[in-house]
Amino acid sequence: MRNLITAAAALAVLAPVAAQAQDRTTFEHGRNTYVYETETRDGATIITGRRMGGERFRLVHKGQRVTGNVGGTPVSFRAPQSGAVTVLTAN
């Protein structure tokens, strides 16, 4: 779960760049591959996807916050600044 939430934080940084295309995008984190789609609605970037063979996630990035659900667990964290190298982990 910790790795998935860390990957979710990475998505919060990467997704706004990919939001224009609204295509399926993949990235690897650790030994896991994540597939996600983005859409922009009401000033927020909505990121939905899943870890291949695992949990689904839905994140909403609006302003300085990211909220949502990862593998059935609610998450909420401050969005990393664009271009910043940040590692976020869950407790």
ZAMIFI-421206 format. One record per residue (C-alpha): residue number from 0; residue in one letter; chain; x, y, z. Coordinates in steps of 0.5 Angstrom, whole numbers, plus 2048, in hexadecimal, padded with zeros to 3 digits. Each point is the difference from the previous one (the first is absolute). Layout:
TIZA  num  residuo  cadena    X    Y    Z
TIZA  NUM        A       A    X    Y    Z
...
This chain:
TIZA  num  residuo  cadena    X    Y    Z
TIZA    0        M       A  800  800  800
TIZA    1        R       A  806  805  802
TIZA    2        N       A  803  7FF  7F9
TIZA    3        L       A  7F9  801  7FC
TIZA    4        I       A  7FF  807  804
TIZA    5        T       A  807  802  7FE
TIZA    6        A       A  7FE  7FE  7F9
TIZA    7        A       A  7FA  804  801
TIZA    8        A       A  804  806  802
TIZA    9        A       A  804  800  7FA
TIZA   10        L       A  7FA  7FF  7FC
TIZA   11        A       A  7FE  807  803
TIZA   12        V       A  806  803  7FD
TIZA   13        L       A  800  7FC  7F9
TIZA   14        A       A  7F8  801  7FF
TIZA   15        P       A  7FF  807  7FE
TIZA   16        V       A  805  7FF  7FB
TIZA   17        A       A  7FD  7FA  7FD
TIZA   18        A       A  7F9  803  801
TIZA   19        Q       A  800  804  7F9
TIZA   20        A       A  800  7F9  7FD
TIZA   21        Q       A  7FA  7FC  804
TIZA   22        D       A  804  7FA  7FD
TIZA   23        R       A  802  7FA  804
TIZA   24        T       A  806  801  803
TIZA   25        T       A  805  7FB  804
TIZA   26        F       A  806  801  804
TIZA   27        E       A  804  7FB  805
TIZA   28        H       A  802  801  807
TIZA   29        G       A  804  7FB  803
TIZA   30        R       A  7FE  7F9  7FD
TIZA   31        N       A  7F9  802  7FF
TIZA   32        T       A  7FD  803  7FA
TIZA   33        Y       A  7FA  805  800
TIZA   34        V       A  7FB  802  7FB
TIZA   35        Y       A  7FC  806  801
TIZA   36        E       A  7FB  805  7FC
TIZA   37        T       A  7FF  808  802
TIZA   38        E       A  7FB  804  7FE
TIZA   39        T       A  7FF  808  802
TIZA   40        R       A  7F9  802  803
TIZA   41        D       A  7FE  806  804
TIZA   42        G       A  807  802  801
TIZA   43        A       A  803  7F9  803
TIZA   44        T       A  804  7FB  7FD
TIZA   45        I       A  7FD  7F9  801
TIZA   46        I       A  804  7FA  7FF
TIZA   47        T       A  7FD  7F9  800
TIZA   48        G       A  804  7FA  7FF
TIZA   49        R       A  803  7F9  803
TIZA   50        R       A  806  7FD  802
TIZA   51        M       A  801  7FA  7FB
TIZA   52        G       A  7FD  7FA  803
TIZA   53        G       A  7FE  804  807
TIZA   54        E       A  7FD  806  803
TIZA   55        R       A  7FC  805  7FC
TIZA   56        F       A  800  808  802
TIZA   57        R       A  7FD  806  7FF
TIZA   58        L       A  803  807  801
TIZA   59        V       A  7FE  807  800
TIZA   60        H       A  805  805  7FF
TIZA   61        K       A  7FD  807  801
TIZA   62        G       A  805  806  803
TIZA   63        Q       A  805  7FE  805
TIZA   64        R       A  7FC  7F9  802
TIZA   65        V       A  7FF  7F9  7FD
TIZA   66        T       A  7FA  7FC  803
TIZA   67        G       A  7FE  7F9  7FE
TIZA   68        N       A  800  7F9  801
TIZA   69        V       A  805  7FB  7FF
TIZA   70        G       A  7FE  7F9  801
TIZA   71        G       A  7FA  801  804
TIZA   72        T       A  804  805  805
TIZA   73        P       A  7FF  807  800
TIZA   74        V       A  806  805  7FF
TIZA   75        S       A  801  807  800
TIZA   76        F       A  807  804  800
TIZA   77        R       A  803  806  7FD
TIZA   78        A       A  801  800  7F9
TIZA   79        P       A  808  800  7FE
TIZA   80        Q       A  802  807  7FD
TIZA   81        S       A  801  7FF  7F9
TIZA   82        G       A  807  7FF  7FE
TIZA   83        A       A  802  7FE  807
TIZA   84        V       A  803  7F9  802
TIZA   85        T       A  7FC  7FE  806
TIZA   86        V       A  7FF  7F9  803
TIZA   87        L       A  7F9  7FF  803
TIZA   88        T       A  7FF  7FA  804
TIZA   89        A       A  7FA  7FE  805
TIZA   90        N       A  801  7FE  807
